[in-house]
């Protein structure tokens, strides 16, 4: 027995250097192979099109630093068990067109930290994070979320997470709530915090639904102009923690004082944009409503007219400008009617209708709707009636009207704005209209264009 031990022990003795080096080399290769395996599995897509960002590679390389930065043992355990990191925005600020764009921007921001974005709730063209109003529904009311999620994944955006999944991961808790200050701060302020781009803020003054419905571990106030680094935001503001909320998210555009200043292009080079990309994801139910209305009320050949009084009022500040603009629209329309089949019906959609824009700026036009409709009467317009299809949501109505408008043989628009630009973009692309010569009539008074 003694002889056997004497033969075995030298394998581990210092003088047997070649075997010891071989053993160390074998261990190193094994560890690298395991690391490559986990890195390759960092992103998985299930058969429903949902993408789960599994940041094992980051955890493997930076476990010690991550653990030091976490706020509690519960947070550590929850993150390790799920591997998910999340953004939830509680308010997207604008209506359908720009609300959608802001939502796309958040999914682009999420890509840097390997995050998912909680699918928003919608109500009357607005996007929300919490069911704060009656009639709140999921984004499925407007868009095919499964198809959208597949495209987000293929374009390199952060993908989507359901409310239930979010609750399962975060358990009613936010590791960080970011309150973004979109106001222009005065340089003369005596507040010592004014020179800092972000800092812990006292959340005791806020009694909104966020503070009520979630246990917020830490609240950070961030000045929108003071921070443009996505890396700094992820590493220093939210500290790569898994459950992150933003009280209001207005998208990101450099030098736009109403939006974050992050440069998202390096993160997602082929970024989704509402005017260019969103229409292909519209709800099939709403598309069917539009087709049914056309078949029953207009037929295959008709003329489309869209009025955006809100934009006229924002520029000229009085109802007289709207009256003048609509009078000009009718005059121009009748002038060019000879170039069209005079028997074609006219479909009219206007933002001052009952289910039009929810903006306060359109209120003067809505209060004078009867007068404005008298001006438009010579067009003998056909109007969409949402009640016939049991539609009560402004956003759903807007999508139906948009799809009717872009199906017309000719299009006339007045007013301007992003929603109208979205309509024009679809109409021009659908009909292969030359961008350089697409406008045959226009007016400086109200940004009036004809596509005949």
C-alpha positions in Angstrom: 0.0 0.0 0.0 2.8 2.3 0.8 4.4 1.8 -2.6 1.2 2.6 -4.4 0.9 5.9 -2.5 4.4 6.8 -3.3 3.6 6.3 -7.0 0.5 8.4 -6.9 1.6 11.4 -4.9 4.3 12.6 -7.4 1.5 13.5 -9.9 0.7 16.5 -7.7 4.2 17.3 -6.5 5.8 20.6 -7.8 8.5 18.8 -9.8 5.9 17.3 -12.2 5.4 20.6 -14.1 4.4 19.3 -17.5 1.3 17.4 -16.2 0.3 20.4 -14.1 0.4 22.7 -17.1 -1.6 20.2 -19.1 -4.3 20.1 -16.4 -4.5 23.9 -16.2 -4.8 24.2 -20.0 -7.6 21.7 -20.0 -9.5 23.6 -17.3 -9.1 26.9 -19.3 -10.4 25.4 -22.5 -13.4 24.0 -20.6 -14.3 27.3 -19.1 -14.0 29.1 -22.4 -16.2 26.6 -24.1 -18.9 27.0 -21.4 -18.7 30.8 -21.8 -19.2 30.6 -25.6 -22.2 28.3 -25.0 -23.9 30.7 -22.7 -23.1 33.7 -24.9 -24.6 32.0 -27.9 -27.8 31.4 -25.9 -28.0 35.0 -24.7 -31.1 35.6 -26.9 -33.9 33.1 -27.4 -37.1 33.4 -29.4 -40.0 31.1 -28.6 -42.5 29.8 -31.1 -44.9 32.6 -30.3 -42.5 35.3 -31.5 -41.7 36.5 -28.0 -38.1 37.2 -27.4 -36.6 36.7 -24.0 -33.3 38.5 -23.5 -31.2 36.2 -21.3 -28.2 38.2 -20.2 -26.2 35.2 -18.9 -23.1 36.3 -20.7 -23.1 39.6 -18.9 -23.8 38.0 -15.5 -21.0 35.5 -16.1 -18.4 38.2 -16.8 -19.5 40.8 -14.3 -21.2 38.9 -11.5 -19.3 40.5 -8.7 -19.9 44.1 -9.8 -23.6 43.4 -10.5 -24.1 42.0 -7.0 -22.5 45.0 -5.4 -24.8 47.4 -7.2 -28.1 45.7 -6.5 -30.5 47.2 -4.0 -31.5 44.1 -2.1 -31.1 40.3 -1.9 -34.6 39.8 -3.2 -33.8 41.8 -6.4 -30.6 39.7 -6.9 -32.5 36.4 -6.5 -35.3 37.6 -8.8 -33.0 38.7 -11.5 -30.9 35.6 -11.4 -33.9 33.3 -11.6 -35.5 35.1 -14.6 -32.6 36.7 -16.4 -35.0 39.4 -17.6 -34.5 43.2 -17.6 -37.4 45.5 -18.2 -38.5 49.0 -19.1 -42.1 50.1 -18.4 -43.2 53.6 -19.4 -46.3 54.9 -17.7 -47.1 57.7 -20.1 -46.1 58.2 -23.8 -47.3 61.8 -23.9 -48.7 62.1 -27.4 -51.5 60.7 -29.5 -51.4 57.7 -32.0 -48.8 58.8 -34.5 -46.1 60.1 -32.1 -47.2 57.9 -29.3 -46.3 55.0 -31.5 -43.0 56.6 -32.5 -42.1 57.2 -28.8 -42.9 53.5 -28.1 -40.6 52.4 -30.9 -37.9 54.7 -29.5 -38.2 53.0 -26.1 -37.7 49.6 -27.6 -34.6 50.9 -29.4 -33.3 52.3 -26.0 -34.0 48.9 -24.5 -31.7 47.2 -27.0 -28.6 48.5 -25.4 -29.2 46.9 -22.0 -30.8 43.7 -23.3 -34.2 44.8 -22.0 -37.8 44.1 -22.9 -40.5 46.7 -22.9 -43.9 46.1 -21.3 -46.7 46.2 -23.9 -48.6 49.5 -23.3 -52.3 49.9 -22.7 -54.2 52.3 -24.9 -57.1 54.6 -24.6 -58.4 57.3 -27.0 -55.1 57.4 -29.0 -52.9 57.6 -25.9 -50.4 55.0 -24.6 -50.2 54.2 -20.9 -48.5 51.9 -18.5 -51.3 51.5 -16.0 -55.1 51.1 -16.3 -55.8 54.6 -15.0 -58.9 55.3 -17.1 -62.1 53.6 -18.0 -62.0 51.8 -21.3 -58.3 51.0 -21.2 -57.3 48.1 -23.5 -54.1 46.5 -24.6 -52.1 47.5 -27.7 -53.8 44.7 -29.6 -56.7 47.1 -30.1 -54.5 49.1 -32.6 -51.8 46.7 -33.7 -51.0 43.0 -34.3 -48.6 42.7 -31.3 -47.2 39.3 -32.2 -46.2 40.4 -35.8 -44.8 43.7 -34.4 -42.7 41.8 -31.9 -41.2 39.6 -34.6 -40.2 42.7 -36.5 -38.8 44.4 -33.4 -36.6 41.3 -32.9 -35.5 41.1 -36.5 -34.6 44.9 -36.6 -32.6 44.7 -33.4 -35.0 46.5 -31.1 -35.7 45.4 -27.6 -38.8 43.1 -27.7 -42.1 43.1 -25.8 -43.2 41.7 -22.6 -46.8 41.2 -21.4 -48.2 42.8 -18.2 -48.4 39.3 -16.6 -44.8 38.5 -17.4 -43.8 41.9 -16.0 -45.7 41.2 -12.8 -44.1 37.7 -12.5 -40.6 39.2 -12.7 -41.0 42.4 -10.7 -43.6 41.3 -8.2 -45.2 44.8 -7.8 -41.8 46.5 -7.3 -39.7 48.9 -9.3 -35.9 48.9 -8.6 -35.7 52.4 -10.2 -38.3 54.9 -11.2 -36.9 57.6 -13.5 -38.7 60.9 -13.5 -37.5 62.9 -16.5 -37.5 66.7 -16.2 -38.4 68.0 -19.7 -38.4 71.7 -18.7 -35.6 74.1 -19.6 -33.8 74.8 -16.3 -32.8 78.3 -15.5 -29.0 78.8 -15.4 -29.4 81.2 -12.4 -30.8 78.5 -10.1 -29.1 78.3 -6.7 -29.9 74.7 -6.3 -26.7 72.7 -6.0 -28.3 69.8 -7.8 -28.8 72.0 -10.9 -25.3 71.1 -12.2 -26.0 67.4 -12.0 -27.6 65.5 -14.8 -29.4 63.1 -12.5 -29.8 62.7 -8.7 -32.0 60.9 -6.1 -35.2 62.8 -5.8 -37.8 63.0 -3.1 -40.8 61.1 -4.3 -42.9 62.0 -1.3 -44.6 64.8 -3.2 -45.9 62.5 -5.8 -49.2 60.8 -5.2 -49.7 59.4 -8.7 -50.7 55.8 -9.5 -47.1 54.8 -9.9 -46.3 55.5 -6.3 -49.5 54.0 -5.2 -49.4 50.7 -7.2 -45.7 50.0 -6.9 -43.1 49.7 -4.2 -40.4 51.9 -5.6 -36.9 51.2 -4.2 -35.2 54.3 -5.6 -36.4 57.4 -7.5 -34.1 59.2 -9.8 -34.7 62.7 -11.2 -33.0 63.2 -14.6 -32.7 66.4 -16.6 -33.5 65.6 -20.2 -30.8 68.0 -21.6 -28.0 67.0 -19.4 -27.6 63.4 -20.4 -27.2 62.0 -24.0 -25.1 58.9 -23.3 -27.1 55.6 -23.4 -24.2 53.8 -21.7 -24.3 56.3 -18.8 -28.0 56.0 -18.5 -27.9 52.2 -18.3 -24.8 51.9 -16.1 -25.2 54.9 -13.8 -28.8 56.1 -13.8 -30.7 52.7 -13.7 -27.5 50.7 -12.7 -28.5 47.8 -15.0 -31.2 46.8 -12.5 -34.0 44.6 -13.8 -37.2 46.5 -13.1 -37.1 50.1 -14.4 -40.0 52.5 -14.8 -40.2 55.9 -16.6 -42.9 58.2 -15.4 -43.1 59.8 -18.8 -41.3 58.9 -22.0 -41.5 61.3 -25.0 -39.1 59.5 -27.3 -35.6 60.7 -28.2 -34.5 63.2 -30.8 -31.4 65.3 -30.6 -31.8 69.0 -30.0 -35.6 68.6 -29.6 -36.3 70.2 -26.2 -39.4 68.1 -25.6 -37.6 64.8 -26.0 -34.6 62.8 -24.6 -31.3 63.4 -26.3 -30.1 59.8 -26.7 -28.6 58.9 -30.1 -30.4 55.7 -30.8 -29.2 55.1 -34.4 -26.0 53.3 -33.4 -28.1 50.9 -31.2 -30.6 50.1 -34.0 -29.5 51.1 -37.5 -32.8 50.2 -39.2 -35.1 51.7 -36.6 -38.9 51.4 -36.8 -40.7 54.7 -37.5 -44.4 55.2 -37.2 -44.9 57.1 -40.5 -42.9 54.5 -42.5 -43.5 51.2 -40.8 -46.4 51.1 -38.3 -49.4 50.8 -40.8 -48.4 47.2 -41.7 -49.2 46.1 -38.2 -52.7 47.6 -37.9 -55.3 45.4 -36.3 -57.0 43.1 -38.9 -60.4 43.9 -37.2 -60.0 47.6 -37.9 -58.9 47.0 -41.4 -62.0 44.8 -42.0 -64.2 47.7 -40.7 -62.6 50.1 -43.2 -63.1 47.7 -46.1 -66.7 47.0 -45.0 -67.5 50.7 -44.8 -66.0 51.4 -48.3 -68.0 48.5 -49.8 -71.3 49.6 -48.3 -71.0 53.4 -48.5 -68.4 54.5 -51.2 -67.6 51.8 -53.7 -64.2 51.3 -55.4 -63.8 54.8 -56.7 -64.1 57.8 -54.4 -62.3 61.0 -53.3 -60.7 61.4 -49.9 -60.6 64.7 -47.9 -58.8 65.1 -44.5 -59.0 68.2 -42.3 -56.6 68.7 -39.4 -58.1 71.9 -37.7 -55.9 71.4 -34.7 -52.8 72.3 -36.6 -54.4 75.4 -38.2 -55.4 76.6 -34.7 -51.9 76.0 -33.3 -50.5 78.2 -36.1 -53.1 81.0 -36.3 -54.8 80.8 -32.9 -58.3 81.6 -34.1 -61.3 79.9 -35.7 -61.3 82.5 -38.5 -58.2 80.9 -40.0 -59.9 77.5 -40.0 -63.0 79.0 -41.7 -60.8 80.6 -44.4 -58.8 77.4 -44.8 -61.9 75.2 -45.3 -63.4 77.7 -47.7 -60.2 77.7 -49.7 -60.2 73.8 -49.7 -63.7 73.7 -51.1 -62.8 76.3 -53.8 -59.7 74.4 -54.8 -61.5 71.1 -54.7 -64.2 72.3 -57.0 -61.6 73.9 -59.3 -59.9 70.5 -59.8 -63.1 68.4 -59.8 -63.2 68.7 -63.5 -60.0 66.5 -63.6 -61.9 63.8 -61.7 -65.0 61.7 -62.3 -67.6 64.2 -61.0 -69.8 61.3 -59.9 -67.4 59.9 -57.4 -68.5 60.2 -53.8 -66.3 62.2 -51.3 -65.2 60.7 -48.0 -64.4 63.3 -45.3 -62.5 62.8 -42.0 -62.0 65.8 -39.7 -60.4 66.0 -36.3 -63.1 68.2 -34.9 -65.7 65.3 -35.2 -66.9 63.7 -32.0 -64.3 60.9 -32.2 -61.5 63.1 -33.6 -58.5 64.4 -31.9 -58.4 64.4 -28.1 -56.1 67.5 -28.0 -57.3 70.6 -26.2 -56.2 72.7 -29.2 -59.0 71.4 -31.4 -61.7 72.5 -28.9 -62.6 75.8 -30.7 -63.1 73.9 -34.0 -65.3 71.3 -32.2 -67.4 74.0 -30.6 -67.9 75.4 -34.2 -68.3 72.1 -35.9 -71.8 73.0 -37.3 -70.4 76.1 -39.0 -67.4 74.2 -40.4 -69.6 71.4 -41.8 -71.8 74.0 -43.6 -68.6 75.3 -45.3 -67.8 71.7 -46.4 -71.4 70.9 -47.4 -70.8 71.5 -51.2 -68.6 68.5 -51.2 -71.6 66.3 -50.1 -69.3 64.3 -47.9 -69.8 60.8 -46.6 -68.8 60.5 -42.9 -67.7 57.4 -41.0 -70.1 56.6 -38.1 -68.2 54.7 -35.4 -71.4 53.7 -33.6 -72.4 51.5 -36.5 -69.4 49.3 -35.8 -69.5 49.7 -32.0 -66.3 51.6 -31.9 -65.8 54.0 -29.0 -62.0 54.5 -29.0 -60.6 57.6 -30.8 -57.5 55.7 -31.8 -59.4 52.8 -33.3 -61.6 55.3 -35.2 -58.5 57.2 -36.4 -57.0 53.9 -37.8 -60.2 53.1 -39.6 -60.5 56.6 -41.1 -56.9 56.5 -42.2 -57.4 53.3 -44.1 -60.5 54.6 -45.8 -58.6 57.8 -46.8 -55.6 56.1 -48.3 -58.0 53.8 -50.4 -59.4 56.8 -52.3 -58.7 57.5 -55.9 -57.7 61.1 -55.1 -56.7 62.8 -51.8 -57.0 66.4 -50.6 -55.7 67.4 -47.2 -55.7 70.6 -45.1 -53.9 71.5 -41.9 -50.7 69.5 -41.6 -49.3 67.6 -38.6 -47.8 64.2 -38.1 -51.0 62.2 -38.4 -51.8 63.8 -41.7 -48.3 63.2 -42.9 -48.8 59.6 -42.1 -51.9 59.5 -44.3 -50.1 61.3 -47.1 -47.1 59.0 -46.9 -49.3 55.9 -47.2 -51.3 57.4 -50.1 -48.2 58.5 -52.0 -46.5 55.1 -51.6 -49.6 53.1 -52.5 -50.1 55.0 -55.7 -46.4 55.4 -56.6 -46.8 59.2 -56.8 -43.6 61.1 -57.7 -42.5 62.9 -54.6 -41.3 65.9 -56.6 -44.5 66.6 -58.4 -47.2 65.2 -56.0 -48.8 68.4 -55.0 -51.0 70.0 -57.7 -52.5 72.7 -55.5 -51.5 74.3 -52.2 -52.2 77.2 -49.9 -49.8 78.9 -47.5 -52.7 79.7 -45.2 -53.4 76.2 -44.1 -50.8 73.9 -45.6 -53.4 72.6 -48.2 -52.4 70.0 -50.7 -54.2 68.1 -53.5 -53.2 64.7 -54.9 -55.2 64.3 -58.1 
